[in-house]
Amino acid sequence: MRQQTYYEAYLDDFDKIVVYLSRNSYGGSSNRFYVKDDDGNIYNLLIQSVETTQNNYTKYTLLLNEELEIGKEYYVVHQHARAVILQYSAIVKTQRFDDMFYYDGADLGYTYNNKYTSFALWAPCASRVKLEIAKNNVTYTYEMQRTEKGVFRYSVLENLENATYVYFVRVNGEWKETIDPYGNASIENSRRSAVIDMRKIKVKDYPLPEMKTACDAIIYEVSVRDFTSQKSTGILHRGTFNGFVEENEYTKEKCTGFSYLKSLGITHVQLMPVMDFGSVNEIYPELHYNWGYDPIQYRVPEGSFSIAPQNPYDRIFGLVNLVEECHKAGIRVNLDVVFNHVYDKETHFFENTVPNYYFQMNEQGDFSNGTWCGNDIDSKRKMCAKYIVDTCIYLVKTYHIDGLRFDLMGILDYHLMNEIQQKCKALNPNFMVYGEGWDMPSFLDYRERASIVNSFKMNEVAHFSDRFRDVVKGRTGAHEVNVKGYCSGAVYLIDIMKNVMSGSCTHEGMDPMFANPRNAVNYVECHDNMTSWDKLKECCKEDSKEIRIARHKMMIAAVMFAQGIPFLHSGQEFARSKHGLSNTYEESDDVNKLDYERRNQYQDIVECTKDLIEIRKNHACLRYAEKEEVEENVRFSSIEQQVLLYQCKDSKEVLTIFFNPTNGTFHYEFDQDQTLIYYNKKIEESGCRHLTIAPFSVIVACHKYS
């Protein structure tokens, strides 16, 4: 329930007011109510219904016969002459409100040149907005003017570059200080927004390798902080944007940091959240660790990744440089974005500018909590959807990124995801949109969610395949750590293994999960849950370390050879361990760092991963994007319902891939000579017809058409 005091009043529709009156105040009883404003106008209210709530309140539903002016302050008065502010509440969820105040302009935020800066804030429920600007240690405050569609405006006729600012918004009878929702720069710890000259933000473009479909991508997920936080990397600016792409003789000799990234052969680096988040002190980042899934600003890079977080430009230049250097190395950059919730709803600029509007809320005034973070973004509101789309376009245009990975995408609606994909792809033909399609229990109608069950409504959007993860590796839940997958020994899953290796887009082995392989992101490990190495240590305790290494390589091979989009978690290629912990979002750097010393110990798996990446790149039949191509060119069989035979072909060749997750030895006879190109490592052995399949092995045989 919304009530917190003795007496509260909410405008829930243009003709509906709901009042809660505590039974500790006048027994919760009033036989009449009216509305008044500061100009002395009186509006009578008709009591439609009276209800007794379970928490000692009387709820009155009141009919309003006269039109109120949205944005003006009103008070509701009961028969005992007590007045309370009328709060704009569920009215902001009505279609009429959306239509009345939808603003399609492109000038929200600020517009800068060296002679003046114009500010625009969308706050239709606000009665007043003040703009506070600080420059050269002097602070000025200006009263903004309300204009069409609830946009408040003010222009300052001087050069405001490097000035900082905040808004003071008076809404629901209170003044709220807020940074700019459309701000693109700020000073440390999100204290104030900043004015910068965007003409100084320039990204140099470099030619990138050809990419025909999303299935040509090989995505490598990494945290900016984790990537270089280890002290022995030889990197000066550890854990920062600059440190991410820093190279010197030491990094090249020891193959650490960016030098290492370039050696892997991946096509895309997916950066874990790099936009401003709330759980790390930007001045003293060593005090706290966090992955960054607690957003504060969506257009401002995170200051703890900056060398000088007090300088509004530094973090921007740092991210620009990171993207440039990756592109120069032929690596595309995807950003992990968190539009499903905010760090702290009560202090966020969404709530401070238009209360209740941006968050899912039911008719009782309860807020949706499908994210388990206390709030869920309401993407069905037109200005909320516009904000997300505009922000995605801004990130593409400003930083020249190549894709967006959406955290808890099922909180958002699928119409929005399609619009983002279409508009971003219009800017970058190779742009990728994908995310977590878990069906979260939010207030959004399940038929509208951008979840896997609705993936058929999102033709070009991809989802992480939890089916692939669970079938190949085993279940990931905290109480399911001992549940194995096919590669970890559960051979009874061989038929479903066929399904996931085909991109889960056909009826092979199981009903389809996706329309096309391009809609499936195949993975066995990401930042969430145990690493696959830690999982193997738990579910395969009976295995020797050598066998676990073989199983680990097999899982990476499954990711690389499956139809769909392959996804690797940083360090997966050297058996990354987080000491068995399943959720390390706020553990220390010692737990989360990329351990290059461990990399040296497991160099064999690293080289294996590089080989697998190269094979995928060299054989187009592993990268079909359409279901029809898979149905025509991919076949499966088995040996004794234990060893999987996965065959894919194109006009030039046919590949036969064997997965043997058992301790048995098997034999296979080919009809034609084959060249073995992989047998637990890259090889070149021609003229093979009889094949001995060793325990825990992955084999790739190739026959070229003459």
Secondary structure, DSSP 8 states (H G I E B T S, - for coil): ----SSEEEEEEETTEEEEEEETTSGGG--S-EEEEETT--EEEEEEEEEEE-TTSEEEEEEEE-S---TTS-EEEEETT--EEEEEE-GGGGSHHHHHHH----S--EEEE-SS-EEEEEE-TT-SEEEEEEEETTEEEEEE-EE-GGGEEEEEE-S--TT-EEEEEEEETTEEEEE--TT---B-GGG-SEE---GGG-----------SSGGG--EEEE-HHHHH-SGGG--SSTTSHHHHT---HHHHHHT-HHHHHHHH--SEEEES--B-BSSS-SSSGGG------SBS-SSSB-GGGSS-TTSTTHHHHHHHHHHHHHHHTT-EEEEEE--S--S-GGGSHHHHHSTTTTB-B-TTS-B--TTSSS--B-TTSHHHHHHHHHHHHHHHHHH---EEEETTGGGSBHHHHHHHHHHHHHH-TT-EEEE-------SS-TTTB-SGGGGGG-TT-EEE-HHHHHHHT---STT-TT---TTTT-GGGHHHHHHHHTTT-SSSSS--SSSSGGGEEE-S--SSSS-HHHHHHHHTTTS-HHHHHHHHHHHHHHHHHSSSEEEEETTGGGT---TT-S--TTS-HHHHS--HHHHHHTHHHHHHHHHHHHHHHH-GGG---SHHHHHHHEEEEEETTTEEEEEEE-SSEEEEEEEE-SS--EEEEEEEEEEEEEESSEEEEEEEEEEEE-TTEEEEEEEE--
